[in-house]
Amino acid sequence: MAFNIKTLEFDTHLFGYKVGRIELHNFVKKDLELLKGQVENEAFRLVYIFASDERSKNTLNAAGITFVGETRIYVNESLKAYHINNNSIVLYEKGFVSPSLLELAYASGAFSRFFNDPHFTNNENFKIFKTWIEKSVRKEIASHIVVYKAGSREVGLVTCNLINDCCKIGLMSVHENFRNKNIARELMQSLAGLMARQGAKTITVTTQSENTAACRLYESLGFHTRATESIFHLWI
């Protein structure tokens, strides 16, 4: 029996060791040593395991594989053409990452598995979010960056990639000193309005179930849960 472990070239290059990804279904204890053996033989140091069924999750938990969180995929298929009259909300058009934008990118990963897994010891968490915002600014993985500004400083951020009629949100955060001021809601409404006017029919966003504030925000804006997945990190 061979498992379909996909090598993640981006993560491998960024972290400096071989990283893979696998989705498991109906995974049972007798298959665990087979999986570990294949991971070792193929020289992976880390494999991200995605599991959605209870049998697989129970098997992995019982084996002590590092659980790093549950993700929740939200979708909104009834976009409203919001018009937010707030001059503080603008598109980010700079060709570089400002210090305040980088700070927001780091903040967006507060509940991320890259911050939650103590086995990361070489600043992998910062590397991945720094690269994410840099590639977003270069429009390699994002078509739009919407920010909330306080003076010359960005204090709120949402990135997205619009492909055909589907918008996928990437990073979302508000500076800790500016929370509880409806900034996240206005950013999301501004983005939804912009996407609706550009022909989008759906918006999807993935967040961590542990991030209850984000979950409540998305649900209050008409998003519903499409799927949930538990993620484990298998380290060798």
C-alpha positions in Angstrom: 0.0 0.0 0.0 1.4 3.4 -1.0 0.1 6.7 0.2 -0.3 9.7 -2.1 2.0 12.2 -0.4 2.4 15.3 -2.4 5.7 17.2 -2.2 5.2 20.9 -1.4 7.9 22.7 -3.4 7.2 26.1 -2.0 7.3 25.0 1.7 10.3 22.8 1.0 12.3 25.7 -0.5 11.2 28.2 2.1 11.9 26.0 5.1 15.0 24.2 3.8 13.7 20.7 4.4 11.3 18.4 2.5 7.7 19.1 3.3 4.7 17.1 2.0 0.9 17.0 2.3 -1.6 14.1 2.4 -5.3 13.8 2.9 -6.4 10.7 4.9 -9.8 9.0 4.9 -10.8 6.1 7.2 -7.2 5.9 8.4 -6.7 3.1 11.0 -3.9 2.2 13.4 -2.5 -0.7 11.3 -1.7 1.8 8.5 0.3 4.2 10.7 3.6 2.4 10.5 3.2 2.0 6.8 2.7 5.8 6.5 5.7 6.6 8.7 7.9 4.2 6.8 6.9 5.8 3.5 7.5 9.3 4.9 11.0 8.2 6.0 11.9 6.4 2.8 10.9 9.5 0.7 13.0 11.7 3.0 10.3 14.0 4.2 11.0 15.8 7.4 7.4 17.1 7.8 4.1 16.0 6.3 0.9 18.0 6.7 -2.0 15.6 7.3 -5.6 16.7 6.6 -8.4 14.6 8.0 -12.1 15.2 8.0 -13.6 11.9 9.3 -13.7 10.9 12.9 -11.9 7.6 12.4 -8.9 9.2 10.9 -8.8 12.0 13.6 -9.1 9.5 16.4 -6.3 7.3 15.0 -4.0 10.2 14.6 -4.8 11.7 18.1 -4.3 8.3 19.7 -0.9 7.9 18.0 0.3 11.3 19.3 0.7 12.9 15.9 0.8 16.6 16.5 -2.6 18.2 16.2 -2.3 21.8 15.1 -5.9 22.9 14.7 -9.2 22.7 12.9 -9.9 24.8 9.8 -13.3 26.0 8.8 -14.0 26.8 5.1 -16.6 29.5 4.8 -18.5 30.5 1.6 -20.8 33.4 0.7 -22.8 32.9 -2.5 -25.1 35.9 -2.0 -22.8 38.9 -2.4 -24.1 42.3 -1.5 -22.9 45.4 -3.4 -21.9 47.3 -0.3 -20.9 50.9 -0.7 -18.9 51.8 2.4 -18.3 55.6 2.6 -15.1 55.6 4.5 -12.0 57.3 3.1 -9.8 55.3 5.4 -10.4 52.1 3.3 -8.3 52.0 0.1 -6.6 49.6 -2.2 -2.9 49.0 -1.4 -1.1 50.0 -4.5 2.5 50.3 -3.3 5.1 48.2 -5.0 6.7 47.2 -1.7 5.6 45.9 1.7 5.5 48.6 4.3 6.5 47.9 7.9 2.9 48.2 9.1 1.6 45.9 6.3 4.2 43.3 7.3 3.1 43.6 10.9 -0.5 42.9 9.9 0.6 39.9 7.9 2.2 38.4 10.9 -0.9 39.2 13.0 -3.1 37.4 10.5 -1.4 34.2 11.5 -2.0 34.4 15.2 -4.2 31.3 15.2 -2.2 29.6 12.4 -0.8 26.1 12.7 2.6 27.6 11.8 2.5 29.6 15.1 0.8 26.8 17.1 3.3 24.0 16.3 6.3 24.1 18.8 8.3 21.9 16.4 8.9 24.9 14.2 12.2 26.3 15.6 13.7 28.3 12.7 11.2 31.2 12.4 9.1 29.2 9.8 6.0 31.0 11.0 7.4 34.4 10.2 8.9 33.2 6.9 5.7 32.0 5.5 3.6 35.1 6.3 6.4 37.4 5.1 6.6 35.6 1.8 2.8 35.5 1.6 2.4 39.3 1.8 5.4 39.9 -0.5 3.9 37.6 -3.2 0.5 39.3 -2.6 1.9 42.8 -3.2 3.6 41.6 -6.4 0.1 40.2 -7.4 1.5 36.7 -7.7 -1.1 35.2 -5.4 -3.5 38.1 -4.8 -5.5 40.3 -7.2 -6.5 42.9 -4.6 -5.3 44.1 -1.2 -7.7 46.3 0.7 -6.4 48.2 3.7 -7.7 50.4 6.5 -5.5 53.4 7.1 -4.9 55.5 10.2 -3.0 58.4 8.9 -0.2 57.0 6.8 -0.2 53.7 8.6 -2.1 50.5 7.6 -4.0 49.1 10.6 -6.3 46.7 8.8 -5.8 44.3 6.0 -7.6 41.8 3.7 -6.1 40.2 0.6 -7.9 38.2 -2.0 -7.5 36.5 -5.4 -10.3 36.9 -7.9 -10.3 34.2 -10.5 -13.3 34.2 -12.9 -16.3 34.7 -10.6 -14.8 33.3 -7.4 -12.9 35.4 -4.9 -10.7 33.6 -2.4 -9.6 35.5 0.7 -6.0 35.1 1.8 -4.9 37.3 4.7 -7.2 39.1 7.1 -6.2 41.1 10.2 -6.6 44.3 12.2 -3.9 45.8 14.4 -4.5 44.9 18.1 -4.8 48.6 19.0 -7.6 49.2 16.6 -9.8 46.2 17.3 -13.5 46.4 18.4 -14.0 49.4 16.1 -15.9 47.6 13.3 -12.8 47.8 11.1 -12.8 44.1 10.1 -16.5 44.3 9.2 -16.0 47.4 7.1 -13.0 45.9 5.3 -15.0 42.7 4.5 -18.0 44.7 3.3 -15.8 46.9 1.2 -14.2 43.9 -0.3 -17.5 42.1 -0.9 -18.9 45.2 -2.6 -15.8 45.6 -4.8 -15.9 41.9 -5.8 -19.6 42.0 -6.6 -19.1 45.0 -8.9 -16.3 43.1 -10.6 -18.5 40.1 -11.3 -17.7 37.8 -8.4 -20.5 35.4 -7.4 -18.9 33.7 -4.4 -16.3 34.5 -1.8 -14.5 31.8 0.2 -12.3 32.1 3.2 -10.5 29.6 5.4 -10.0 30.3 9.1 -9.3 28.4 12.3 -12.2 27.3 14.3 -10.3 28.5 17.4 -10.5 32.0 16.0 -14.1 32.6 17.2 -14.1 36.3 16.5 -13.4 35.7 12.8 -16.0 32.9 12.7 -18.6 35.2 14.2 -17.8 38.0 11.8 -18.0 35.8 8.7 -21.3 34.2 9.9 -22.8 37.7 10.6 -22.0 38.7 7.0 -23.9 35.7 5.5 -21.1 33.2 5.2 -21.9 29.5 5.9 -19.6 26.6 6.6 -18.8 24.5 3.6 -16.4 22.1 5.3 -14.2 21.6 8.3 -10.8 19.7 8.5 -8.5 18.8 11.2 -4.8 19.2 10.5 -1.9 17.2 12.0 1.8 17.6 11.5 3.8 14.4 11.2 7.5 15.1 12.0 10.3 12.7 11.3 
